[in-house]
Amino acid sequence: MNIKQVKYFISVADEKSFSAAARKQGVSVQAMSKAIKDLERELSTPLLTRDSDGVHLTHFGEALYPKALTTWEAFHELEKMAGAGETYFPVRLSLCSPSFSHNARARAALGAFISKHLGVDVEVTMCSGEDGLEELRKGSLDALITIGTLDRPGFDCWTMGTVFPGVCMAKNHPLAKNETVTLEELSPYVAISSEVYDHFNESILVMYQKDGLEMEVVEPGAHEILPMVDLFYRRHGVCFMANVPALGEMFPASKMIPIAKEDAKAIPLCLISVHQHKTKAYMHLEQLLSDKVVT
């Protein structure tokens, strides 16, 4: 007998239905039924019967129910006591990305998503790669989020999932009405490289360049706004980025178009941390992510 069987038995007895109990517990009806059958086999007696009115307790089931309920409540209290003894740290993350439209809203949404699914408080800022590494060295940041891997002495790169690539283009771009774009369709246009971001790690653009990308690559200076505007809006240049619709519009009057399936790559989404001095918050986050696959 185990605590899961006890919990499922109580749930079926309360709901008077295997399907309702399974929905409440977030498991399949088959899993619920198997757990109850295993429990009945161990006890050598039936606990539940089914008829047109639903599921009912047998005489033995009625005798067992209050004891099972007491056992489950005691176990639940023990879990809460154990949890109260743990120390939870808010996780300080920074997204390695150039500024984009509505980034504050996107960062808040990212933090809320991680908090909801992993049960930890998360703060998400945004910075350049080199600034992020410096913050990691100082201990004022737990992890840097990068799109693409990083190979740098003194730092660890841990892949927590993958994203798929897209290209950000102006809404007046000839390909802006496409549902997807191929590399061949993009070949007549300019790929815009970032001096700060595309030389920091294995960015999406760098990955495609290594595979022989047949596009002219132009890199305006980090603070040259007018050349960037000219490249993007007049010359129909494009920026290779992660295709994450939830982030919203990257630039004013722009659109993200996914790379077509035949040319798409699974791009690593990574957490960068200091090799020798990982924070407790980071270790807790990595453990949680190891238990729940992120894609």
C-alpha positions as a printed NumPy array, in Angstrom:
array([[  0.   ,   0.   ,   0.   ],
       [  1.257,   3.493,  -0.804],
       [  0.012,   7.023,  -0.225],
       [ -0.981,   7.481,  -3.874],
       [ -3.374,   4.525,  -3.641],
       [ -4.846,   5.989,  -0.461],
       [ -5.321,   9.39 ,  -2.109],
       [ -6.994,   7.872,  -5.178],
       [ -9.286,   5.717,  -3.026],
       [-10.461,   8.789,  -1.098],
       [-10.975,  10.742,  -4.313],
       [-13.111,   8.032,  -5.966],
       [-15.152,   7.627,  -2.781],
       [-15.754,  11.401,  -2.598],
       [-16.56 ,  11.875,  -6.278],
       [-18.493,   8.588,  -6.661],
       [-16.952,   8.381, -10.127],
       [-13.64 ,   7.123, -11.488],
       [-13.642,   9.651, -14.336],
       [-14.413,  12.63 , -12.072],
       [-11.765,  11.522,  -9.577],
       [ -9.226,  11.07 , -12.381],
       [ -9.904,  14.599, -13.678],
       [ -9.528,  16.029, -10.188],
       [ -6.208,  14.245,  -9.657],
       [ -4.929,  15.016, -13.163],
       [ -4.421,  11.376, -14.175],
       [ -6.035,   8.976, -16.625],
       [ -9.016,   6.832, -15.664],
       [ -6.852,   3.792, -16.414],
       [ -4.185,   4.921, -13.934],
       [ -6.819,   5.609, -11.297],
       [ -8.511,   2.234, -11.843],
       [ -5.206,   0.343, -11.734],
       [ -4.196,   1.964,  -8.437],
       [ -7.513,   0.984,  -6.844],
       [ -7.324,  -2.573,  -8.195],
       [ -3.779,  -2.917,  -6.847],
       [ -4.965,  -1.702,  -3.451],
       [ -7.883,  -4.158,  -3.437],
       [ -5.508,  -6.967,  -4.41 ],
       [ -3.161,  -6.106,  -1.536],
       [ -6.083,  -6.014,   0.924],
       [ -7.668,  -9.157,  -0.583],
       [-11.114,  -7.57 ,  -0.615],
       [-13.127,  -5.199,  -2.845],
       [-13.441,  -1.595,  -1.724],
       [-15.822,  -0.204,  -4.338],
       [-18.805,  -1.354,  -6.368],
       [-20.34 ,   0.178,  -9.491],
       [-24.009,   0.429, -10.452],
       [-26.274,   2.764, -12.419],
       [-26.019,   5.381,  -9.65 ],
       [-22.237,   5.484,  -9.804],
       [-19.482,   4.142,  -7.569],
       [-20.181,   3.138,  -3.955],
       [-18.128,   1.883,  -1.032],
       [-18.395,  -1.746,   0.034],
       [-18.795,  -2.503,   3.755],
       [-15.037,  -2.882,   4.036],
       [-14.555,   0.298,   2.   ],
       [-16.804,   2.202,   4.421],
       [-14.721,   0.945,   7.349],
       [-11.477,   1.83 ,   5.594],
       [-12.5  ,   5.312,   4.402],
       [-12.16 ,   7.255,   7.724],
       [ -8.799,   5.615,   8.448],
       [ -7.604,   6.403,   4.919],
       [ -8.743,  10.006,   5.306],
       [ -6.889,  10.358,   8.618],
       [ -3.759,   8.859,   7.048],
       [ -3.906,  11.185,   4.038],
       [ -4.471,  14.296,   6.177],
       [ -1.534,  13.359,   8.42 ],
       [  0.693,  12.82 ,   5.389],
       [ -0.415,  16.149,   3.895],
       [  0.465,  17.951,   7.147],
       [  3.864,  16.255,   7.126],
       [  4.453,  17.506,   3.572],
       [  3.578,  21.061,   4.626],
       [  5.929,  20.875,   7.619],
       [  8.752,  19.664,   5.392],
       [  8.066,  22.431,   2.897],
       [  8.067,  25.08 ,   5.629],
       [ 11.585,  24.042,   6.56 ],
       [ 12.951,  24.679,   3.065],
       [ 14.388,  28.015,   2.029],
       [ 13.129,  29.349,  -1.285],
       [ 15.058,  32.022,  -3.084],
       [ 13.667,  34.381,  -5.716],
       [ 15.436,  33.643,  -9.   ],
       [ 17.131,  36.573, -10.754],
       [ 17.286,  35.984, -14.497],
       [ 18.326,  38.235, -17.345],
       [ 17.412,  37.765, -20.991],
       [ 20.33 ,  38.273, -23.371],
       [ 18.539,  40.277, -26.043],
       [ 18.55 ,  43.689, -27.692],
       [ 15.7  ,  45.948, -26.683],
       [ 12.394,  45.328, -28.447],
       [  8.871,  46.734, -28.363],
       [  6.901,  45.982, -25.186],
       [  9.844,  44.087, -23.677],
       [  8.752,  44.936, -20.119],
       [  5.436,  43.191, -20.715],
       [  7.193,  40.227, -22.332],
       [  9.639,  39.904, -19.415],
       [  6.789,  40.032, -16.918],
       [  4.963,  37.321, -18.874],
       [  8.1  ,  35.144, -18.965],
       [  8.59 ,  35.53 , -15.225],
       [  4.931,  34.739, -14.555],
       [  5.11 ,  31.636, -16.776],
       [  8.158,  30.265, -14.947],
       [  6.644,  31.118, -11.559],
       [  3.373,  29.363, -12.41 ],
       [  4.932,  26.155, -13.683],
       [  7.865,  25.85 , -11.279],
       [  6.475,  27.481,  -8.153],
       [  9.322,  29.957,  -7.613],
       [  9.441,  33.751,  -7.569],
       [ 11.227,  35.023, -10.672],
       [ 12.591,  38.417, -11.649],
       [ 13.512,  38.864, -15.336],
       [ 15.622,  41.75 , -16.597],
       [ 17.324,  42.254, -19.962],
       [ 20.966,  42.897, -20.81 ],
       [ 23.766,  42.328, -23.281],
       [ 25.736,  39.106, -23.042],
       [ 28.919,  40.65 , -21.67 ],
       [ 27.002,  42.699, -19.102],
       [ 25.188,  39.536, -18.064],
       [ 28.441,  37.653, -17.51 ],
       [ 29.733,  40.496, -15.372],
       [ 26.542,  40.424, -13.266],
       [ 26.985,  36.668, -12.849],
       [ 30.57 ,  37.162, -11.671],
       [ 29.42 ,  39.723,  -9.099],
       [ 26.652,  37.433,  -7.85 ],
       [ 23.878,  39.919,  -8.622],
       [ 22.364,  37.55 , -11.2  ],
       [ 21.529,  33.851, -10.896],
       [ 21.444,  32.971, -14.594],
       [ 21.608,  34.524, -18.029],
       [ 19.099,  33.287, -20.61 ],
       [ 20.573,  32.946, -24.097],
       [ 19.137,  31.83 , -27.408],
       [ 21.936,  29.607, -28.637],
       [ 24.805,  28.037, -26.722],
       [ 27.768,  29.807, -25.133],
       [ 31.283,  28.388, -24.805],
       [ 33.193,  30.617, -22.381],
       [ 35.805,  29.625, -19.763],
       [ 34.481,  29.888, -16.222],
       [ 30.823,  29.548, -17.211],
       [ 28.451,  26.626, -17.683],
       [ 25.828,  26.48 , -20.415],
       [ 22.801,  24.326, -19.602],
       [ 20.174,  23.722, -22.285],
       [ 16.698,  23.901, -20.768],
       [ 14.748,  23.519, -24.01 ],
       [ 14.56 ,  24.585, -27.631],
       [ 12.825,  27.252, -29.684],
       [ 12.34 ,  27.564, -33.42 ],
       [ 13.675,  30.381, -35.585],
       [ 11.932,  33.126, -37.462],
       [ 12.889,  36.342, -39.207],
       [ 11.688,  39.74 , -38.098],
       [ 10.892,  42.011, -41.041],
       [  9.091,  45.275, -41.688],
       [  5.4  ,  45.003, -42.521],
       [  6.177,  46.522, -45.934],
       [  8.603,  43.688, -46.757],
       [  7.708,  41.739, -49.944],
       [  7.614,  38.49 , -47.909],
       [  5.6  ,  39.862, -44.979],
       [  2.376,  38.18 , -46.12 ],
       [  3.97 ,  34.725, -46.207],
       [  2.997,  32.229, -43.523],
       [  6.601,  30.927, -43.546],
       [  9.783,  31.759, -45.468],
       [ 12.539,  29.539, -46.843],
       [ 16.217,  30.442, -46.905],
       [ 15.998,  30.518, -50.691],
       [ 13.222,  33.124, -50.536],
       [ 15.333,  35.19 , -48.133],
       [ 18.513,  35.015, -50.231],
       [ 17.936,  38.283, -52.197],
       [ 17.631,  40.27 , -48.972],
       [ 20.052,  41.517, -46.334],
       [ 20.539,  39.713, -43.005],
       [ 21.161,  42.257, -40.259],
       [ 23.831,  41.24 , -37.747],
       [ 24.271,  42.702, -34.261],
       [ 27.755,  43.765, -33.228],
       [ 26.865,  43.181, -29.576],
       [ 24.724,  40.029, -29.714],
       [ 25.741,  37.972, -32.766],
       [ 29.399,  37.85 , -31.674],
       [ 28.629,  36.832, -28.101],
       [ 27.38 ,  33.266, -28.521],
       [ 26.163,  30.745, -31.081],
       [ 23.279,  32.959, -32.18 ],
       [ 20.653,  31.925, -34.715],
       [ 22.345,  33.961, -37.444],
       [ 25.744,  32.458, -36.614],
       [ 24.299,  28.939, -36.789],
       [ 22.915,  29.571, -40.264],
       [ 26.118,  31.273, -41.41 ],
       [ 28.097,  28.184, -40.418],
       [ 25.768,  26.161, -42.634],
       [ 26.541,  28.407, -45.611],
       [ 23.745,  31.003, -45.461],
       [ 23.498,  32.638, -48.89 ],
       [ 22.542,  36.137, -47.806],
       [ 24.459,  39.373, -47.647],
       [ 25.158,  40.069, -43.981],
       [ 25.393,  43.705, -42.912],
       [ 26.343,  44.847, -39.419],
       [ 25.563,  48.447, -38.475],
       [ 27.409,  49.873, -35.478],
       [ 25.899,  49.275, -32.071],
       [ 24.732,  52.895, -31.767],
       [ 24.017,  53.638, -35.43 ],
       [ 20.249,  54.07 , -35.438],
       [ 19.741,  55.602, -38.896],
       [ 21.652,  52.893, -40.819],
       [ 19.62 ,  50.261, -38.962],
       [ 16.35 ,  51.996, -39.841],
       [ 17.436,  52.247, -43.495],
       [ 18.43 ,  48.574, -43.634],
       [ 15.262,  47.323, -42.   ],
       [ 12.543,  49.524, -43.485],
       [ 13.917,  50.64 , -46.87 ],
       [ 16.28 ,  47.854, -47.954],
       [ 14.024,  45.102, -46.563],
       [ 16.691,  43.674, -44.271],
       [ 15.688,  40.934, -41.838],
       [ 16.792,  39.899, -38.353],
       [ 17.086,  36.22 , -37.416],
       [ 15.345,  35.695, -34.067],
       [ 13.512,  33.119, -31.988],
       [  9.947,  32.748, -33.192],
       [  8.062,  33.322, -29.938],
       [  4.679,  34.922, -30.726],
       [  4.011,  35.597, -27.035],
       [  6.784,  38.212, -27.04 ],
       [  4.742,  40.374, -29.406],
       [  6.038,  42.886, -31.933],
       [  9.831,  43.136, -31.953],
       [ 10.101,  46.537, -33.683],
       [  7.463,  49.132, -34.619],
       [  5.557,  48.156, -37.783],
       [  7.286,  44.774, -37.941],
       [  6.239,  41.159, -38.28 ],
       [  7.776,  37.818, -37.285],
       [  7.656,  35.124, -39.98 ],
       [  8.638,  31.545, -39.045],
       [ 11.434,  29.839, -40.977],
       [  9.896,  27.105, -43.144],
       [  9.992,  23.571, -41.774],
       [ 12.578,  22.358, -44.294],
       [ 15.055,  25.037, -43.167],
       [ 14.133,  25.339, -39.494],
       [ 16.549,  24.312, -36.744],
       [ 15.841,  23.513, -33.104],
       [ 17.606,  26.394, -31.369],
       [ 18.906,  25.72 , -27.831],
       [ 17.411,  27.892, -25.102],
       [ 20.112,  28.057, -22.448],
       [ 20.845,  29.112, -18.896],
       [ 24.345,  30.466, -18.318],
       [ 25.794,  30.266, -14.805],
       [ 29.165,  30.669, -13.119],
       [ 31.022,  27.352, -13.11 ],
       [ 32.402,  27.386,  -9.563],
       [ 29.956,  29.663,  -7.748],
       [ 26.378,  28.799,  -8.646],
       [ 23.803,  30.458,  -6.408],
       [ 21.351,  28.424,  -4.335],
       [ 18.504,  29.975,  -6.314],
       [ 20.049,  28.785,  -9.572],
       [ 20.611,  25.26 ,  -8.264],
       [ 16.98 ,  25.125,  -7.144],
       [ 15.794,  26.36 , -10.561],
       [ 17.927,  23.866, -12.485],
       [ 16.608,  21.01 , -10.355],
       [ 13.025,  22.071, -10.993],
       [ 13.681,  22.364, -14.723],
       [ 15.319,  18.942, -14.752],
       [ 12.09 ,  17.498, -13.363],
       [  9.878,  19.349, -15.852],
       [ 11.033,  19.386, -19.472],
       [ 10.726,  22.861, -21.056],
       [ 10.041,  23.134, -24.783]])
